[in-house]
Structure formats: structure tokens, C-alpha cells
Amino acid sequence: MDFGIDVNHGHVPVMRDRMGELLRPAVEKFGPDAVIVDGTLGAGGHTEYFLAEFPDAAVIGIDRDASALEQATQRLKRFGDRFVPVRGRFDCFADELEANTHEVFQRARSAGLAGAFFDLGVSSMQLDQEERGFAYRVDAPLDMRMDPSAGMTAADVLNTYSHGDLARVLKTYGDERFAGKIASAVIAEREKEPFERSGRLVELLYSVIPAATRRTGGHPAKRTFQALRVEVNRELDALSNVIPMVADALGSGGRAVFMSYQSHEDKLVKRAFAEMTESKTPVGLPTELPDMAPRFRLVTRGAEQASEAEIEVNRRAASVRVRAVEKLGGDPSGGPR
């Protein structure tokens, strides 16, 4: 089976074929009006597949990283005006959908979106850029910004947050058992010298996390680096913002697909989807009351995971959880379908 290894770009789109399967019914229903938003464009691997697989569809690709956006745009150049790049955090898309005059946006406003796709977290391309500071196995500047031109860095978090705020970030976004101890050690160390590079932080984590945990719990820096990245990029804020935007923008029969790699992301998506697919009619009534029927239905049963065969090819797929919903008919915000 072909899992979409892209030798030229060094990028393996996670569950690429399955993502196409989940979006296909919506894209085929919308026909020549089909527009998909890829809110996490990255290297463009999923979007390239969508454009090749669905020759009548257009894709709006969003990324906050100017370098990634430029490279993906070059990669997708052969698809002409069927691909429209947008620079920004993915929760900017509602404003773009309202104001952008490009024909693809006009189509999306008229018919509603056929699909919305989000591959959450840091991209493989960003991990490969050592100077960005995302990878804990390489000594690099403590940056971790997905948009390196704006906002605070991971070093800023380590050097300025209070003990309570540091511990909260590590515990909430990294599920770090030793959040308090790590926060205390960071504050003690930064009084000697501010944090600038990842190697020093990794050394601190090795000294703080007990040896028994290090032997069984994976790399001791994994959870801390994850937590810092989520905090620096306000990832959960963006995710919370974008789900209702997607719900409003989809046309009748349109589908939204979210790929999560961490429990806090998946729980947020799960809760939002549960609310979107829940009937508001009081229990016990024989029929749905007007305006109280669910607006969406679940497409996936629980969270789908990658097969063992795909994980062998692409280790990043090991932790993925996929959830998808479909917008039901009869909602006035869903376009003329």
C-alpha cells in the first residue's frame, strides 16, 4: 500500500489516503463548487493529495510560517488557481472567508465549504529545521515559534514566568508529573543566567526527573518541550476558536476532519464534536423540537488511529487520533444546499 512518502520533500503525510476517504463524499456532493480549507498547510503533502485526487476541488491553504507557506506554494504551483495560500494562524480563516475577494473564497461563501482539514501540532518540516528549537535532541536556540517573526519565544517563557505559571503550563500542556520540581529548578537556574539554548534545558531536565522515570517514560524532555511549544504558539486557543468557525462555514454535507497528536487537543475536539452532534430536545419527547435537532453527525466512531503498517513507515503516525463530523441539511448558515 502507498502511504505517500514524498522523497522530494522529505515529508510523509500522516494517514493521507484515509483523509481523502473521509473528505471524498463531501467533495463529490459539492462537485465543481467544492472548496477545502487546509488550516495547517505545512509542507503541503495533504493538500497536494487532495488537489490531485479531487480534480474539481480547490484548496485554501493556511500557515503562519512564511517560509513553509512559500515552499508549499511552489510545490503546489502546478495546480494553478485551484490552490490559494493564506498566511496566518488557522483561526484567521473566518475573517479571510468574509473579506477575501479571490474567486475560490467567493465560491466558499456561496456554497459553503465542502471540507475543513486540520493536522494539528508541529509539522515534520519545522522539526527538521534545527534552528527553530522544536527538537530536544539537538542543541538550538529556545525559539519554538511557528511564526518566527512574532510573539514570545520558549526562552521568554522560561525566563519570565512565575513558578505557578510555569508549573501550570508544564502540567496542563505536557501532562508532566514533575511540573513543580522542574519549575523550581528553572527559576533557580535562570537566576544564574537566562535560558537561551535547548541543550541547557535538557541537561536540567535530566537532573530533575528521577532515573527510574527516565528509564521507562521516554525522553525526559519530551513533555516539557511539548508544553512550551503549545504555550508559545497558543495552540489550544486557536483550536478552540476555529471549531465554531468551521461549523458555521461548512455547507450542508460538508465535513470537518481533525488530526490530534496530544491528549489535550483530542479532548478539546471530542468535547466540541459531542456538543455539535447532540440533540437539544428534552429526553422523553417522541420527536425533535424545532431548532433543537443536532446540526452535525459523527463520521468516525470514536477516534481513529493509524494502522501498524503505516506506523512502521511513519513514526509520527503512532500518536495520531482522527475525528470527523458532517454537517446536516436544513441549517441556514450552510449555503444553498
QUIDA-V860010 format. One record per residue. N is the residue number from 1. PSI is psi in degrees with one decimal (999 if undefined). OMEGA is omega in radians with two decimals (NA if undefined). BURIAL is 1 if it has 16 or more other ideal C-beta (glycine too) atoms within 10 Angstrom, else 0. Layout:
# QUIDA-V860010
n={N & N}
psi={PSI & PSI}
omega={OMEGA & OMEGA}
burial={BURIAL & BURIAL}
This chain:
# QUIDA-V860010
n={1 & 2 & 3 & 4 & 5 & 6 & 7 & 8 & 9 & 10 & 11 & 12 & 13 & 14 & 15 & 16 & 17 & 18 & 19 & 20 & 21 & 22 & 23 & 24 & 25 & 26 & 27 & 28 & 29 & 30 & 31 & 32 & 33 & 34 & 35 & 36 & 37 & 38 & 39 & 40 & 41 & 42 & 43 & 44 & 45 & 46 & 47 & 48 & 49 & 50 & 51 & 52 & 53 & 54 & 55 & 56 & 57 & 58 & 59 & 60 & 61 & 62 & 63 & 64 & 65 & 66 & 67 & 68 & 69 & 70 & 71 & 72 & 73 & 74 & 75 & 76 & 77 & 78 & 79 & 80 & 81 & 82 & 83 & 84 & 85 & 86 & 87 & 88 & 89 & 90 & 91 & 92 & 93 & 94 & 95 & 96 & 97 & 98 & 99 & 100 & 101 & 102 & 103 & 104 & 105 & 106 & 107 & 108 & 109 & 110 & 111 & 112 & 113 & 114 & 115 & 116 & 117 & 118 & 119 & 120 & 121 & 122 & 123 & 124 & 125 & 126 & 127 & 128 & 129 & 130 & 131 & 132 & 133 & 134 & 135 & 136 & 137 & 138 & 139 & 140 & 141 & 142 & 143 & 144 & 145 & 146 & 147 & 148 & 149 & 150 & 151 & 152 & 153 & 154 & 155 & 156 & 157 & 158 & 159 & 160 & 161 & 162 & 163 & 164 & 165 & 166 & 167 & 168 & 169 & 170 & 171 & 172 & 173 & 174 & 175 & 176 & 177 & 178 & 179 & 180 & 181 & 182 & 183 & 184 & 185 & 186 & 187 & 188 & 189 & 190 & 191 & 192 & 193 & 194 & 195 & 196 & 197 & 198 & 199 & 200 & 201 & 202 & 203 & 204 & 205 & 206 & 207 & 208 & 209 & 210 & 211 & 212 & 213 & 214 & 215 & 216 & 217 & 218 & 219 & 220 & 221 & 222 & 223 & 224 & 225 & 226 & 227 & 228 & 229 & 230 & 231 & 232 & 233 & 234 & 235 & 236 & 237 & 238 & 239 & 240 & 241 & 242 & 243 & 244 & 245 & 246 & 247 & 248 & 249 & 250 & 251 & 252 & 253 & 254 & 255 & 256 & 257 & 258 & 259 & 260 & 261 & 262 & 263 & 264 & 265 & 266 & 267 & 268 & 269 & 270 & 271 & 272 & 273 & 274 & 275 & 276 & 277 & 278 & 279 & 280 & 281 & 282 & 283 & 284 & 285 & 286 & 287 & 288 & 289 & 290 & 291 & 292 & 293 & 294 & 295 & 296 & 297 & 298 & 299 & 300 & 301 & 302 & 303 & 304 & 305 & 306 & 307 & 308 & 309 & 310 & 311 & 312 & 313 & 314 & 315 & 316 & 317 & 318 & 319 & 320 & 321 & 322 & 323 & 324 & 325 & 326 & 327 & 328 & 329 & 330 & 331 & 332 & 333 & 334 & 335 & 336 & 337}
psi={141.3 & 118.3 & 11.8 & 36.5 & 127.1 & 98.0 & -36.8 & -31.3 & -2.3 & 29.2 & 133.4 & 104.0 & 122.8 & 130.0 & 42.6 & -50.6 & -39.5 & -36.0 & -38.7 & -39.9 & -40.9 & -34.3 & -20.7 & -47.6 & -38.5 & -44.3 & -41.7 & -34.5 & -40.2 & -21.9 & -131.6 & -10.5 & -1.3 & 124.8 & 130.8 & 136.7 & 122.6 & 100.8 & -8.3 & 67.7 & -46.5 & -130.0 & -8.2 & 13.1 & -45.1 & -43.6 & -40.6 & -42.1 & -44.0 & -44.8 & -35.9 & -38.0 & -30.6 & 84.4 & -15.0 & -9.4 & 156.2 & 154.9 & 131.9 & 117.3 & 124.9 & 134.6 & 142.1 & -14.2 & 110.8 & -38.9 & -45.4 & -41.7 & -41.6 & -45.4 & -42.6 & -37.9 & -40.8 & -41.7 & -35.0 & 10.9 & -32.6 & -14.2 & 0.7 & -139.4 & 9.3 & -14.2 & 129.8 & 114.3 & 143.7 & 128.2 & 128.3 & 168.6 & 147.5 & -17.9 & 10.9 & -6.8 & -26.3 & -41.1 & -41.8 & -41.4 & -32.4 & -35.7 & -24.3 & 132.8 & -1.1 & 146.0 & -34.7 & -38.6 & -37.8 & -40.4 & -43.1 & -37.1 & -36.9 & -47.3 & -12.6 & 158.9 & 140.3 & -33.7 & 153.4 & 128.6 & 132.7 & 115.8 & 92.5 & 163.0 & -169.8 & 143.5 & 158.2 & -37.4 & -40.3 & -38.3 & -34.4 & -16.7 & 94.7 & -34.3 & -11.4 & -19.2 & 13.9 & -30.2 & 128.2 & -8.3 & -2.8 & 135.0 & 120.7 & 166.4 & 140.8 & 78.4 & -77.8 & 11.8 & 131.0 & -29.5 & 97.1 & 1.9 & -4.9 & 153.7 & 174.7 & 157.8 & 173.0 & -34.9 & -39.6 & -41.6 & -49.4 & -34.5 & -12.9 & -22.6 & 146.8 & 167.1 & -45.2 & -43.0 & -39.8 & -46.8 & -39.6 & -46.0 & -46.2 & -39.1 & -45.9 & -45.1 & -13.6 & -3.7 & 39.9 & 117.2 & -31.4 & 33.0 & -45.2 & -44.9 & -41.0 & -43.4 & -42.4 & -43.0 & -38.6 & -45.4 & -40.6 & -40.4 & -37.5 & -19.8 & -27.0 & -43.8 & 135.9 & 149.9 & 135.6 & -34.7 & 154.1 & -30.8 & -39.5 & -39.2 & -41.7 & -42.0 & -42.9 & -42.6 & -37.3 & -34.9 & -26.8 & -41.8 & 127.3 & 148.3 & -38.6 & -39.5 & -38.8 & -32.7 & -26.9 & -12.3 & 18.3 & -173.0 & 131.7 & -17.2 & -10.2 & -50.0 & -39.4 & -44.0 & -39.6 & -46.3 & -42.6 & -41.9 & -43.8 & -41.3 & -46.4 & -41.6 & 2.9 & 46.7 & -39.6 & -32.6 & -46.2 & -41.3 & -44.4 & -38.9 & -40.0 & -27.3 & -48.6 & -28.9 & -45.1 & -44.2 & -41.0 & -34.0 & -23.5 & 142.3 & 168.9 & 124.1 & -6.7 & 155.1 & 145.2 & 133.2 & 128.4 & 130.1 & 117.4 & 148.9 & -4.2 & 151.9 & -37.1 & -35.6 & -48.7 & -39.1 & -39.0 & -45.8 & -43.2 & -46.2 & -43.6 & -43.5 & -36.9 & -41.6 & -39.6 & -28.5 & 7.2 & 135.2 & 139.5 & 0.7 & 133.0 & 141.3 & 136.5 & -19.5 & 142.2 & -23.5 & 160.6 & 136.4 & 151.9 & 136.9 & 10.4 & -2.2 & 153.2 & 145.2 & -16.7 & 161.4 & 148.7 & 135.3 & -38.5 & 146.8 & 107.8 & -150.5 & 122.2 & 149.0 & 163.6 & 151.5 & 160.9 & -35.7 & -41.4 & -38.0 & -34.2 & -35.4 & -36.3 & 99.2 & -25.6 & -23.4 & -11.0 & -35.0 & 3.6 & 143.2 & 127.5 & 130.1 & 143.2 & 145.2 & 159.1 & 136.8 & 131.5 & 163.7 & 169.2 & 4.2 & 124.3 & -20.6 & -5.0 & 18.7 & -173.6 & 16.5 & 999}
omega={-3.13 & 3.13 & 2.96 & 3.06 & -3.14 & -3.08 & -3.07 & -3.06 & 3.11 & -3.03 & 3.11 & 3.12 & -3.09 & 3.09 & -3.04 & -3.09 & 3.14 & 3.10 & 3.08 & 3.11 & -3.12 & -3.10 & -3.00 & -3.11 & 3.13 & -3.13 & -3.14 & 3.11 & -3.09 & 3.11 & -3.10 & 3.09 & -3.00 & 3.03 & 3.09 & 2.96 & 2.97 & -3.02 & -3.11 & -2.94 & -3.13 & -3.14 & 3.07 & -3.08 & 3.11 & -3.13 & 3.10 & 3.13 & -3.14 & -3.10 & 3.11 & -3.06 & -3.09 & -2.98 & 3.10 & -3.03 & 3.00 & 3.14 & 2.96 & -3.08 & -3.06 & 3.01 & 3.13 & -3.09 & -3.07 & -3.14 & 3.11 & -3.12 & 3.13 & -3.14 & 3.13 & 3.13 & 3.07 & 3.13 & -3.03 & -3.05 & -3.05 & -3.13 & 3.06 & -3.05 & 3.00 & 3.05 & 3.14 & 3.13 & 3.08 & 3.09 & 3.09 & 3.00 & -2.93 & 3.09 & 2.99 & -2.89 & 3.12 & 3.09 & 3.11 & -3.12 & -3.12 & -2.93 & -3.03 & -3.05 & 3.12 & -3.08 & -3.14 & 3.08 & 3.09 & 3.10 & 3.14 & 3.11 & -3.07 & -3.02 & -2.95 & 3.12 & 3.01 & -3.09 & 3.03 & -3.02 & -3.12 & 3.08 & -2.89 & 3.08 & -3.10 & -3.11 & 3.09 & -3.12 & 3.11 & 3.09 & -3.11 & 3.14 & -2.98 & -3.07 & -3.12 & 3.04 & 3.14 & -3.01 & -3.10 & -3.12 & -3.14 & 3.09 & -3.05 & 3.07 & -3.14 & -3.11 & 3.08 & 3.08 & 3.04 & 2.95 & -3.03 & -3.12 & -3.02 & 2.99 & -3.12 & 3.12 & 3.05 & 3.08 & 3.11 & 3.12 & -3.10 & -3.02 & -3.04 & -3.08 & 3.03 & 3.10 & -3.12 & -3.13 & 3.09 & -3.14 & 3.11 & -3.14 & -3.10 & -3.12 & -3.03 & -3.03 & -3.14 & -3.06 & -3.07 & -3.13 & -3.04 & -3.07 & -3.12 & 3.13 & 3.13 & 3.12 & 3.12 & -3.13 & 3.11 & -3.11 & 3.11 & -3.10 & -3.08 & 3.05 & 3.07 & -3.11 & 3.14 & 3.07 & 3.10 & -3.04 & -3.04 & -3.11 & 3.14 & 3.10 & 3.13 & 3.09 & 3.12 & -3.11 & 3.07 & -3.10 & -3.07 & -3.07 & -3.07 & -3.09 & -3.12 & 3.11 & 3.13 & -3.10 & -3.03 & -2.99 & -3.10 & -3.11 & -3.07 & -3.12 & -3.00 & -3.04 & 3.13 & -3.14 & 3.08 & -3.10 & 3.13 & -3.14 & 3.14 & 3.13 & -3.11 & -3.04 & 3.12 & -3.00 & -3.12 & 3.05 & -3.13 & -3.14 & 3.10 & -3.13 & -2.92 & -3.07 & 3.08 & 3.06 & 3.12 & -3.13 & -3.13 & -3.00 & -3.13 & 2.98 & 3.11 & -3.06 & 3.10 & -3.07 & 3.04 & -3.12 & 3.11 & 3.07 & -3.11 & -3.13 & 3.14 & -3.02 & -3.09 & 3.06 & -3.08 & 3.12 & 3.13 & 3.12 & -3.14 & -3.14 & -3.13 & -3.14 & 3.11 & 3.13 & -3.11 & -3.06 & -3.09 & 3.03 & 3.09 & 3.09 & 3.13 & 3.14 & 3.09 & 3.12 & -3.04 & -3.13 & 3.10 & 3.04 & 3.11 & 3.09 & 3.13 & 3.08 & 3.12 & 3.14 & -3.06 & 2.97 & 3.10 & 3.07 & 3.10 & 3.06 & -3.01 & 3.12 & 3.09 & 3.12 & 3.12 & 3.08 & 3.09 & -3.14 & 3.13 & 3.14 & 3.09 & -3.13 & -3.01 & -3.07 & -3.13 & -3.10 & -3.02 & -3.04 & -3.03 & 3.01 & -3.04 & 3.06 & -3.12 & 3.05 & 3.09 & 3.12 & -3.13 & -3.12 & 3.04 & 3.11 & -3.05 & -3.14 & -3.03 & 3.10 & -2.95 & -3.07 & NA}
burial={0 & 0 & 1 & 1 & 0 & 1 & 0 & 0 & 1 & 0 & 1 & 1 & 1 & 1 & 1 & 1 & 0 & 1 & 1 & 1 & 0 & 1 & 1 & 0 & 0 & 1 & 1 & 0 & 1 & 1 & 0 & 0 & 1 & 1 & 1 & 1 & 1 & 1 & 1 & 1 & 1 & 1 & 1 & 1 & 1 & 1 & 1 & 1 & 1 & 1 & 1 & 0 & 1 & 1 & 0 & 0 & 1 & 1 & 1 & 1 & 1 & 1 & 1 & 1 & 1 & 0 & 0 & 1 & 1 & 0 & 1 & 1 & 1 & 0 & 1 & 1 & 0 & 0 & 1 & 0 & 0 & 1 & 1 & 1 & 1 & 1 & 1 & 0 & 1 & 1 & 1 & 1 & 1 & 0 & 0 & 1 & 1 & 0 & 0 & 1 & 0 & 0 & 0 & 1 & 1 & 0 & 1 & 1 & 0 & 0 & 1 & 1 & 1 & 1 & 1 & 1 & 1 & 1 & 1 & 1 & 1 & 1 & 1 & 1 & 1 & 1 & 0 & 0 & 1 & 0 & 0 & 1 & 1 & 1 & 1 & 1 & 0 & 0 & 0 & 1 & 0 & 1 & 1 & 1 & 1 & 1 & 1 & 1 & 0 & 0 & 0 & 1 & 1 & 1 & 1 & 1 & 1 & 1 & 1 & 0 & 1 & 0 & 0 & 0 & 0 & 1 & 1 & 1 & 1 & 1 & 1 & 0 & 1 & 1 & 0 & 1 & 0 & 1 & 1 & 0 & 0 & 1 & 1 & 0 & 1 & 1 & 0 & 0 & 1 & 0 & 0 & 0 & 0 & 0 & 1 & 0 & 0 & 1 & 0 & 1 & 1 & 1 & 0 & 1 & 1 & 0 & 0 & 1 & 1 & 0 & 0 & 0 & 0 & 0 & 0 & 0 & 0 & 0 & 0 & 1 & 1 & 0 & 1 & 1 & 1 & 1 & 1 & 1 & 1 & 1 & 1 & 1 & 1 & 1 & 1 & 1 & 0 & 1 & 1 & 0 & 1 & 1 & 1 & 0 & 1 & 1 & 1 & 0 & 1 & 1 & 1 & 1 & 1 & 1 & 1 & 1 & 1 & 1 & 1 & 1 & 1 & 1 & 0 & 1 & 1 & 1 & 0 & 1 & 1 & 1 & 0 & 1 & 1 & 0 & 0 & 1 & 1 & 0 & 0 & 0 & 1 & 0 & 0 & 0 & 0 & 0 & 0 & 0 & 0 & 0 & 0 & 0 & 0 & 1 & 1 & 1 & 0 & 0 & 1 & 1 & 0 & 0 & 1 & 1 & 0 & 1 & 0 & 0 & 0 & 1 & 1 & 0 & 0 & 1 & 0 & 1 & 1 & 0 & 1 & 1 & 1 & 1 & 1 & 1 & 1 & 1 & 1 & 0 & 0 & 0 & 1 & 0 & 0 & 1 & 1 & 0 & 1}
